Amino acid sequence: MEFNDLLMSRYATKKFDGKKIDEETLDKILEMIRFSPSALNVQPWKIKVVSDQETLDKLSSASMDQPQISSCSHLLVFCANPDMMGNAKKVVASMEEMGVPKENIEQFETVINTFIGMFNEEAAAVSEAQHNVFIAVTTALYAAKSVGVDSCPMQGFDPVSYTKILDIPAELVPTMIVPLGYPADEQMPKMRFSKEDIYF
Ligand SMILES: Cc1cc2nc3c(=O)[nH]c(=O)nc-3n(C[C@H](O)[C@H](O)[C@H](O)COP(=O)(O)O)c2cc1C
């Protein structure tokens, strides 16, 4: 599908039909998400994949009872991982493994140290990680549509309850959720502000 077709046919699905996405299709979506861009490639996210119906039903009540949660096939819970230093160390280790020249790695380390210095405060690190999570969420929406799966980006949930129900490690911050599946609703006409209104 051309990107423009993906863009126009993807919509915030309000209800799914409960049919399960097969493993191969799900894997394709998860692989595409993994290749999302992030600042200095620190990939500050962890994504919990939930498909067990009992858990989805529990999460539904922590999501304002929005029907997407208990009717979806899989729910992706995008968590921000504000451990910038830990993430940066993993990037350096991966660069070494890939045989990136030492001087390039050293250059990267200089830049990354300045970058990390900007996020010494926990709140700043969380905010930075969350900005990156939004990019990964966007990838998820279009990746899913590209393999015939519908989705909805959602922030209408309680991160504290999610942390408890899913036993999410305390350092991670549930930021956005994306239910995936096959629709049981109809796409509404798209409303967007005009070009004149947006571009200046
Ligand atoms: C940050 C964010 C949070 C959202 N939260 C919800 C939500 O909790 N429930 C929901 O049904 N849709 C949610 N949406 C979907 C938007 O309402 C939807 O994308 C918007 O109305 C445009 O419609 P479209 O995606 O169908 O083009 C959210 C979208 C974004 C980007």
The ligand as an ORCA input file, in Angstrom:
! r2SCAN-3c Opt
* xyz 0 1
  C      -2.163     11.208     22.217
  C      -3.451     10.596     21.737
  C      -4.336     10.065     22.673
  C      -5.509      9.459     22.240
  N      -6.324      8.841     23.162
  C      -7.443      8.195     22.736
  C      -8.247      7.458     23.649
  O      -7.958      7.360     24.832
  N      -9.352      6.853     23.149
  C      -9.694      6.902     21.824
  O     -10.704      6.309     21.444
  N      -8.923      7.573     20.939
  C      -7.813      8.215     21.358
  N      -7.023      8.867     20.444
  C      -7.396      8.875     19.026
  C      -7.818     10.266     18.512
  O      -9.040     10.645     19.050
  C      -7.840     10.222     16.971
  O      -6.588      9.864     16.487
  C      -8.274     11.558     16.349
  O      -9.588     11.876     16.717
  C      -8.163     11.559     14.833
  O      -8.929     10.517     14.277
  P      -8.282      9.398     13.326
  O      -7.085      8.827     14.078
  O      -9.375      8.374     13.173
  O      -7.879     10.039     12.063
  C      -5.836      9.456     20.860
  C      -4.927      9.982     19.933
  C      -3.743     10.509     20.342
  C      -2.750     11.006     19.321
*
